[in-house]
Amino acid sequence: MKQPKLCVFNLTRQSFLSFGVTPADTHLARLKGLLGRMKLHSEEGIWLAPSQGMHTIGMLFPIDVIYLTEDNRVIHLIEHLGPFRITPIRRRCASILELPTRSIYASNTQIDDELVICSPEDLEKYSVQNKTEADHTPVHL
C-alpha cells in the first residue's frame, strides 16, 4: 500500500519545508530510506520514525537533515549532508526528516523551532489566524 504524503510546516517561523514527505515508519521503509533514488525533488522528503541517527551511504545526492523530539521540536540540523556520510546519534531524537538541500535555509528553520507534520487536509488549522493550543495536535508515528 502506498504511504500518504504529509506536509511539514514550521509553526515557529510560519514557513513550509515540504508538501510531500513520505513516512518511513517500518523497519524496511527506514532501511531503504532514499536508496535507489537518483535525486530528491523540491517538494519531496522522508520522515524516519523512530530514528536517532542516519547515514547517506549508497545515496547519490546531498540532503538536509532535521532531528526532531517526540513533540516535533528541532534539536539538530545538518545542511547539505553529502553522500557516504554518517550522522551523529542524538539521544533525545525521536524522528528525522530528510529533505532536499536548501530546505532548512529557505524555511529559516532553527534549533528549538516547532514543526507540524500532518496531512494536507489538516494543515489549515495551523495557519496564523486559526492557531490555538486546542488545535495543536501534531502527527506522531
C-alpha positions as CSV (number, residue, x, y, z in Angstrom):
1,M,0.0,0.0,0.0
2,K,1.3,3.5,-0.9
3,Q,2.2,5.7,2.0
4,P,0.3,9.0,2.3
5,K,2.2,12.3,1.6
6,L,2.5,14.7,4.5
7,C,3.2,18.4,4.8
8,V,5.9,19.8,7.0
9,F,5.2,23.3,8.4
10,N,7.5,25.3,10.7
11,L,5.0,26.7,13.2
12,T,7.6,29.0,14.8
13,R,8.7,30.6,11.6
14,Q,5.4,30.3,9.7
15,S,7.1,28.7,6.8
16,F,6.8,25.4,4.8
17,L,9.5,22.9,4.5
18,S,7.7,20.3,2.3
19,F,4.4,19.3,0.8
20,G,5.3,15.7,0.0
21,V,7.1,13.9,2.9
22,T,6.6,10.1,3.0
23,P,6.6,8.5,6.4
24,A,9.2,5.7,6.9
25,D,7.7,4.1,10.0
26,T,8.5,0.4,9.4
27,H,11.9,-1.2,9.7
28,L,12.0,-2.0,6.0
29,A,11.0,1.5,5.0
30,R,13.6,3.1,7.3
31,L,16.3,0.7,6.0
32,K,15.5,1.6,2.4
33,G,15.2,5.3,3.0
34,L,16.2,7.2,-0.1
35,L,18.4,4.5,-1.5
36,G,17.9,3.8,-5.2
37,R,16.8,7.3,-5.9
38,M,18.7,9.5,-8.4
39,K,17.6,12.7,-6.8
40,L,15.1,14.3,-4.4
41,H,12.6,16.7,-6.0
42,S,11.9,20.0,-4.3
43,E,8.7,19.0,-2.5
44,E,9.7,15.5,-1.6
45,G,11.2,14.1,1.6
46,I,11.2,11.2,4.0
47,W,10.3,11.1,7.7
48,L,12.2,8.4,9.6
49,A,10.4,7.4,12.8
50,P,11.7,6.3,15.1
51,S,15.3,7.3,14.5
52,Q,18.1,8.8,16.4
53,G,20.7,9.0,13.5
54,M,21.1,8.0,9.9
55,H,23.6,7.7,7.1
56,T,23.8,8.5,3.4
57,I,25.9,5.5,2.4
58,G,24.8,4.5,-1.1
59,M,23.0,7.7,-1.8
60,L,23.9,9.8,-4.9
61,F,22.9,13.3,-3.8
62,P,23.1,15.6,-0.8
63,I,20.2,16.3,1.6
64,D,19.2,18.5,4.5
65,V,18.6,16.6,7.8
66,I,16.4,17.7,10.7
67,Y,16.4,15.9,14.0
68,L,13.1,16.1,16.0
69,T,12.0,15.3,19.5
70,E,8.8,13.4,20.2
71,D,6.8,16.6,20.1
72,N,8.4,17.7,16.8
73,R,10.9,20.3,18.2
74,V,14.1,20.7,16.2
75,I,17.1,19.6,18.2
76,H,19.8,19.3,15.5
77,L,20.2,20.5,11.9
78,I,22.6,19.4,9.1
79,E,22.5,21.3,5.9
80,H,23.8,19.8,2.6
81,L,24.8,16.4,4.0
82,G,26.8,14.7,1.2
83,P,26.7,11.1,0.1
84,F,28.6,8.4,2.1
85,R,28.3,10.2,5.5
86,I,27.2,9.0,8.9
87,T,25.3,11.5,11.1
88,P,25.7,11.7,14.9
89,I,23.3,9.9,17.2
90,R,21.1,12.2,19.3
91,R,19.5,10.5,22.3
92,R,16.6,13.0,22.6
93,C,15.8,12.5,18.9
94,A,12.5,10.6,18.1
95,S,12.5,11.1,14.3
96,I,14.5,12.6,11.4
97,L,13.4,14.5,8.3
98,E,15.4,14.0,5.2
99,L,14.7,16.9,2.8
100,P,16.1,18.4,-0.4
101,T,19.1,20.7,0.1
102,R,18.3,24.3,1.0
103,S,15.1,23.3,2.7
104,I,16.5,24.4,6.1
105,Y,17.8,27.7,4.7
106,A,14.7,28.5,2.6
107,S,12.4,28.0,5.6
108,N,14.7,29.7,8.1
109,T,14.4,26.6,10.4
110,Q,16.5,26.8,13.6
111,I,17.1,24.8,16.7
112,D,14.1,24.7,19.1
113,D,11.6,25.5,16.3
114,E,8.3,23.6,16.5
115,L,7.3,21.7,13.3
116,V,3.9,20.4,12.4
117,I,3.8,17.2,10.3
118,C,0.3,16.5,9.0
119,S,-1.9,15.6,6.1
120,P,-2.7,18.4,3.6
121,E,-6.3,18.4,4.8
122,D,-5.3,19.1,8.4
123,L,-2.9,21.9,7.5
124,E,-5.4,24.7,7.5
125,K,-5.9,24.6,11.3
126,Y,-2.2,25.6,11.8
127,S,-2.4,28.9,9.9
128,V,-1.6,32.1,11.9
129,Q,-5.2,33.2,12.3
130,N,-6.5,29.8,13.3
131,K,-3.7,28.7,15.6
132,T,-4.8,27.8,19.2
133,E,-3.4,25.4,21.7
134,A,-6.5,23.2,21.4
135,D,-5.8,22.8,17.6
136,H,-2.2,21.8,18.1
137,T,-2.1,18.0,17.6
138,P,1.0,17.1,15.5
139,V,1.2,13.7,13.9
140,H,3.4,11.1,15.7
141,L,4.5,7.9,14.1
